Amino acid sequence: MNMLRRSKLLSNLFRGSLSPFVRFQLLILISMYIGYAALMLCRNTLAACSVGMMQDATLNIDEASYGHLMAWHSAGAIMGKLVTGPGADLLGGRRMFLLALSLTAIANVGFAFSSTFTLFAAFNFFGQAAKAGGWPAMVQLVRTWFPSTRYGQVWSVIATSSRVGTIAAGLLFGFLLTLLEWRSVFIVSAILTAGIIAVLYFTLKEQPEDAGLPTLQDHEDEARRETEPDVHADTDAKRKTVEHALDHTTLWQACAAFAASGRFWLIGFSIVFLTVCMDFVYFIPAYLASELDFSAASSSAAGTAFPMGMFAALLITSFYYDRLSKFQLIGVIGCQLLFSTAAVLLLWRLDILPESIQPPVAISTIFLLGLAISPAYYVPMSVFSVAFGGKHAGFLVAIIDIFGYAAAMLFNYFGGTIARDYGWPTFLSMLLAVTLLATMCMVSFLLFDWRATRVSTRFESKGL
């Protein structure tokens, strides 16, 4: 029946006769996509301008102080998740999303006019706290607009928007750095975001009813009746009464349920190590400039190899994630993470290669690292949060993110100092160990998730 529904959707698409509900689903998806890309554009402005700031003699910023600045970046994200997670559940996805975009743009303007480390840290903290509301807000929007059978595809597509924002930051800002000083680049990112906010104010809707459409459940029941005409009305009525186990719990009761779940802790520790691996992107321009003598502009542009790899991987993931069983995902994602450890190992021992080929090999390897690691970081956590969290899904994804940002804060604080005092090979050896730990934790989570699904299916088959 799923294949029948897909073929019907494709035939309607080619005839240009998509239903109003599906057209609005696409509009919501595009709105979230563009909005989150704008958030990432603002977030990655600092990484794109990092070499330019280090070369600014008036600032006295080196690898260590840049790492400390990025630690405030992670601390802001932690504070933001604590506030915006439950905030998205209370205010709704649309309001939180627009608020996150607005405050992030304001923070970039403040950063541009700062001159001391204290002000840089304050505006970086504030900007990341605001940006943290983007993902919990989208969790709520996805819950109200898309069925659970599409979660893997939807989150894979949305996750590519973060890579689009990161790539745009590297390429666009790398180009602008050849024309403007780094402060002006921060202003440009804020202006672009302001324009996107104005558009999303009109296109983004909290729920289908706000657009004059039936609820998601009603739409799904109608689509099911079209493809399964033998489904009786009483069966539909039973489906409508199904509620999530946490829908009638308080926030503290939900926290207790999360803490009692082994899957919660495994995905949490997986994100701890995966976030550290992902935050390598902020050190890539400095790594390329220090080890391979790239200029400020070229290191920013070359650093986009990592998000480009992530974009390609997430685009591919959108086609297969929902089609694979949970058991198959263990093997697929596990192999991807093993490949990422091989990529870090190659960067660590890049010195064994002739100097003439080190730059292209480094950029290609950075691309492959992004390709291997991004599906594990973005998709399992988001799918699990929406399915397990119920009405508290926004808070659940925020808590899991906090695991990662806490680790990233320590990594960023000490990582820059390690790179400066002990060299980039030592930095990369530490990253290699973290990648191996990420692989073990994520495979364990996927295994537990598969077993939990089997138990749930067994109970449902018995009518319990």
C-alpha positions in Angstrom: 0.0 0.0 0.0 2.9 2.4 0.7 4.1 1.8 -2.9 0.6 2.5 -4.2 0.4 5.8 -2.3 3.8 6.8 -3.5 2.9 6.1 -7.2 -0.3 8.0 -6.7 1.6 11.0 -5.3 4.1 10.9 -8.2 1.3 10.8 -10.8 -0.4 13.7 -9.2 2.9 15.6 -9.1 3.5 15.2 -12.8 -0.1 16.3 -13.5 0.3 19.3 -11.3 -2.7 18.2 -9.2 -1.2 17.9 -5.7 -3.9 18.3 -3.0 -3.9 21.6 -1.0 -2.6 19.7 2.1 0.4 18.2 0.3 1.2 21.6 -1.3 1.2 23.2 2.1 3.4 20.4 3.5 5.9 21.3 0.8 5.6 25.0 1.6 6.2 24.2 5.3 9.2 22.0 4.5 10.7 24.7 2.2 10.1 27.4 4.9 11.8 25.4 7.5 14.6 24.5 5.1 15.3 28.2 4.2 14.9 29.4 7.8 17.3 26.8 9.3 19.8 27.5 6.5 19.7 31.2 7.6 20.3 30.2 11.2 23.4 28.2 10.1 24.5 31.0 8.0 24.6 33.2 11.0 26.1 30.5 13.2 29.0 29.9 10.8 29.9 33.5 10.2 32.4 33.3 13.0 34.1 30.2 11.6 34.2 31.7 8.1 35.8 34.9 9.6 38.1 33.1 12.1 41.3 33.4 10.2 40.6 37.1 9.3 40.0 37.8 13.0 43.3 36.0 14.0 45.1 38.1 11.4 43.5 41.3 12.8 46.4 42.8 14.9 43.9 44.9 16.9 42.2 41.8 18.5 45.1 39.6 19.7 43.2 36.4 19.0 45.1 33.1 18.3 44.1 29.4 18.1 43.7 29.2 21.9 41.6 32.3 22.4 39.5 31.3 19.4 38.9 27.9 21.0 37.8 29.7 24.2 35.5 31.8 22.1 33.9 28.7 20.6 33.5 27.3 24.1 31.2 30.3 24.9 29.5 29.3 21.6 28.7 25.9 23.0 27.8 27.2 26.4 25.2 29.5 24.8 23.8 26.5 22.9 23.4 24.6 26.2 21.6 27.5 27.8 19.5 28.0 24.7 18.4 24.4 24.6 17.3 24.5 28.3 15.1 27.5 27.5 13.9 26.9 23.9 13.2 23.2 24.3 10.3 23.6 26.7 9.7 27.0 25.0 8.9 25.4 21.7 6.5 23.0 23.4 4.7 25.9 25.0 4.8 28.6 22.4 4.6 26.4 19.3 7.0 25.8 16.6 6.2 28.8 14.4 6.7 31.4 17.1 9.9 29.8 18.4 11.4 29.5 14.9 10.8 33.2 14.1 12.0 34.3 17.5 15.2 32.2 17.1 15.9 33.8 13.7 15.3 37.3 14.9 17.5 37.1 18.0 20.3 35.3 16.1 20.5 38.1 13.5 20.6 40.7 16.3 23.5 38.9 18.0 25.5 38.9 14.7 25.1 42.7 14.5 26.2 43.1 18.1 29.3 40.8 17.4 30.2 43.0 14.5 30.4 46.1 16.6 32.4 44.5 19.5 36.1 44.9 20.1 36.9 43.0 23.3 37.0 39.3 24.0 34.3 39.8 26.7 31.9 41.3 24.2 32.7 38.7 21.6 32.0 36.0 24.1 28.8 37.6 25.3 27.3 38.1 21.8 28.5 34.6 20.7 26.8 33.1 23.8 23.6 35.1 23.1 23.5 34.2 19.4 24.0 30.5 20.0 21.4 30.5 22.8 18.9 32.0 20.3 19.9 29.8 17.4 19.3 26.7 19.7 15.6 27.2 19.3 15.6 26.3 15.7 15.6 22.5 16.0 13.1 22.1 18.8 10.8 24.5 16.9 11.0 22.3 13.8 10.3 19.2 15.9 6.9 20.6 16.8 6.2 21.7 13.2 7.1 18.2 11.9 4.8 16.6 14.5 1.8 18.6 13.3 2.5 18.5 9.6 4.0 15.1 8.7 3.2 11.5 9.5 5.6 9.2 11.4 6.2 7.2 8.2 7.9 10.2 6.7 10.1 11.3 9.7 13.3 9.8 8.3 12.9 11.5 4.9 11.8 14.8 6.3 14.6 15.1 8.9 17.2 14.0 6.3 16.0 16.8 4.0 15.8 19.4 6.7 19.3 18.4 7.9 20.7 19.3 4.5 19.6 22.9 5.1 22.1 23.2 7.9 24.8 22.1 5.4 23.5 24.6 2.8 23.8 27.4 5.4 27.3 26.2 6.3 28.5 25.9 2.7 27.0 29.3 1.9 28.8 30.8 4.8 32.1 29.4 3.7 31.8 30.3 0.0 29.9 33.6 0.2 31.8 34.9 3.2 35.1 33.6 1.8 34.4 35.7 -1.3 33.2 38.7 0.7 36.4 38.6 2.8 38.3 39.5 -0.3 36.2 42.6 -0.6 35.2 43.6 2.9 36.6 43.4 6.4 35.4 40.7 8.7 33.0 43.0 10.7 31.1 43.9 7.5 30.6 40.2 6.8 28.7 39.8 10.1 26.4 42.6 9.1 25.7 41.0 5.7 24.7 37.7 7.4 22.2 39.6 9.7 20.7 41.5 6.7 20.2 38.3 4.7 18.5 36.7 7.7 16.2 39.6 8.3 14.9 39.3 4.7 14.2 35.6 5.3 12.3 36.3 8.5 10.0 38.7 6.6 9.1 35.9 4.1 8.6 33.2 6.7 6.3 35.3 8.7 3.7 34.8 6.0 4.6 31.3 4.8 5.1 29.4 8.0 2.0 28.0 9.7 1.8 26.3 13.1 -0.6 23.6 12.1 -2.8 22.6 9.2 -5.9 24.1 10.8 -4.2 27.6 10.7 -4.1 27.3 6.9 -7.8 26.2 6.7 -6.9 22.5 6.2 -8.0 19.4 8.0 -5.8 18.0 10.8 -2.9 15.7 9.8 -4.8 12.7 11.2 -7.9 13.5 9.1 -5.8 13.9 6.0 -4.1 10.6 6.6 -7.4 8.8 7.1 -8.8 10.3 3.9 -5.7 9.2 2.0 -5.9 5.7 3.5 -9.6 5.4 2.5 -8.6 6.2 -1.1 -5.9 3.5 -1.3 -7.7 1.0 1.1 -11.4 1.2 0.3 -12.1 -1.8 2.5 -11.1 0.1 5.6 -14.2 0.6 7.7 -15.2 3.7 9.6 -14.9 2.1 13.0 -11.3 1.2 12.2 -10.7 4.9 11.4 -12.3 5.9 14.7 -10.0 3.5 16.6 -7.0 5.0 14.9 -8.1 8.5 15.9 -8.2 7.6 19.6 -4.6 6.3 19.7 -2.6 8.7 21.9 1.1 8.9 22.7 2.1 7.5 26.1 3.5 10.8 27.3 0.8 13.1 26.0 -0.9 13.4 29.4 2.3 13.7 31.5 3.9 16.7 33.1 7.3 17.9 32.1 8.9 16.3 35.2 7.1 13.0 34.6 8.4 13.0 31.0 11.9 13.6 32.4 11.5 10.6 34.6 10.4 8.5 31.6 13.4 9.7 29.6 15.9 9.0 32.4 14.5 5.4 32.8 15.1 4.7 29.1 18.4 3.0 28.1 17.9 4.3 24.6 17.8 7.9 25.9 21.2 7.5 27.5 22.8 5.7 24.5 21.6 8.4 22.0 22.8 11.0 24.5 26.3 9.7 24.7 26.3 9.1 21.0 25.6 12.8 20.4 28.3 13.7 23.0 31.0 12.2 20.7 29.4 13.0 17.4 29.0 16.7 18.3 32.7 16.9 19.0 33.4 15.4 15.6 31.0 17.8 14.0 32.6 20.8 15.7 35.8 20.0 13.9 34.3 22.1 11.1 35.0 25.3 13.2 38.7 24.4 13.3 39.1 23.4 9.6 40.0 27.0 8.3 42.6 27.4 11.1 43.9 23.9 10.4 44.3 24.5 6.7 45.9 27.9 7.2 48.3 26.6 9.8 49.3 23.2 8.3 48.9 23.8 4.6 49.5 27.6 4.3 46.0 28.5 3.0 45.0 32.2 3.0 42.1 33.5 5.1 39.8 33.6 2.1 40.9 30.2 0.6 40.8 28.4 4.0 37.2 29.6 4.5 36.2 28.4 1.0 38.1 25.1 1.3 36.5 24.5 4.7 33.2 24.0 2.9 34.3 20.5 1.9 33.1 19.2 5.2 29.5 20.6 4.9 29.4 19.6 1.2 30.1 16.0 2.2 27.4 16.3 4.8 24.9 17.7 2.3 25.5 14.9 -0.1 25.2 12.2 2.6 21.9 13.7 4.0 20.4 14.0 0.5 21.2 10.3 -0.1 19.9 9.4 3.4 16.5 11.0 2.6 15.9 8.2 0.0 16.8 5.2 2.1 16.3 5.8 5.8 12.6 5.2 6.0 12.9 2.2 3.6 15.4 0.3 5.8 14.4 -1.7 8.8 15.9 -0.8 12.1 18.1 -3.9 11.9 19.5 -2.8 8.5 20.2 0.7 9.9 22.6 -0.8 12.4 24.8 -2.1 9.7 24.5 0.9 7.4 25.2 3.7 9.9 27.8 1.6 11.7 29.8 1.2 8.5 29.5 4.9 7.8 30.9 5.7 11.2 33.8 3.3 10.7 34.6 5.0 7.4 34.7 8.4 9.3 37.4 7.0 11.7 39.4 6.0 8.6 39.1 9.6 7.3 40.3 11.1 10.6 43.2 8.6 10.6 44.2 9.8 7.1 44.2 13.4 8.2 46.3 12.5 11.3 49.0 10.9 9.2 48.8 13.3 6.2 52.5 14.0 6.7 53.5 10.7 5.2 52.2 11.9 1.8 54.3 14.1 -0.6 53.7 17.8 0.2 52.5 18.5 -3.3 49.4 16.3 -2.9 48.6 17.1 0.7 46.2 20.0 0.1 43.9 18.1 -2.4 44.0 15.0 -0.3 43.2 16.9 2.9 40.2 18.6 1.2 38.9 15.4 -0.2 39.3 13.6 3.1 37.5 16.4 4.9 34.7 16.0 2.4 34.5 12.2 3.0 34.5 12.8 6.8 31.4 15.0 6.4 29.9 12.4 4.1 30.4 9.6 6.6 29.4 11.2 9.9 26.4 13.5 9.2 23.6 10.8 8.9 24.4 9.4 12.3 24.4 12.8 13.9 21.2 14.3 12.5 18.7 11.6 11.7 18.5 8.9 14.5 18.3 11.6 17.3 15.5 13.5 15.5 13.4 10.4 14.6 13.8 9.0 18.1 12.8 12.3 19.8 9.6 12.8 17.8 8.6 9.1 18.2 9.5 8.8 21.9 8.9 12.3 23.2 5.3 12.8 22.1 4.2 16.4 23.1 7.5 16.7 24.9 9.5 16.0 21.7 10.9 19.5 21.6 12.2 19.3 25.1 13.6 15.8 24.5 15.6 16.8 21.4 16.9 19.8 23.4 18.1 17.6 26.3 19.9 15.3 23.8 21.5 18.3 22.2 22.7 19.5 25.6 24.7 16.3 25.9 26.5 17.2 22.7 27.0 20.9 23.4 28.4 20.2 26.9 31.1 18.0 25.3 31.7 20.5 22.5 32.2 23.2 25.0 35.1 21.3 26.6 36.5 20.3 23.3 36.4 23.8 21.9 38.0 25.3 25.0 40.9 22.9 25.2 41.1 22.0 21.5 42.5 25.3 20.4 45.1 25.2 23.1 46.1 21.7 22.2 46.4 22.7 18.5 48.6 25.7 19.5 50.8 24.1 22.1 51.1 20.4 20.9 50.3 20.7 17.2 47.5 19.6 14.9 48.6 15.9 14.8 47.9 15.7 18.5 44.6 17.4 18.0 43.6 14.9 15.3 44.7 11.9 17.4 42.3 13.0 20.0 39.6 13.4 17.4 40.2 9.9 16.2 39.6 8.5 19.7 36.4 10.4 19.9 35.2 9.1 16.5 35.7 5.5 17.7 33.7 6.1 20.8 30.9 7.7 18.7 30.8 4.6 16.6 30.4 2.2 19.6 27.7 4.3 21.3 25.6 4.9 18.1 25.7 1.2 17.1 24.6 0.3 20.7 21.7 2.8 20.5 20.5 1.4 17.1 20.7 -2.1 18.5 18.6 -1.2 21.6 16.2 0.7 19.4 15.7 -2.3 17.1 15.1 -4.5 20.2 12.6 -2.1 21.6 10.7 -2.0 18.3 10.6 -5.8 18.2 9.1 -5.9 21.7 6.5 -3.2 20.8 5.5 -5.0 17.7 5.1 -8.3 19.6 2.8 -6.7 22.1 0.7 -5.0 19.3 0.4 -8.3 17.5 -1.1 -9.8 20.7 -3.5 -6.9 21.0 -2.0 -5.7 24.2 
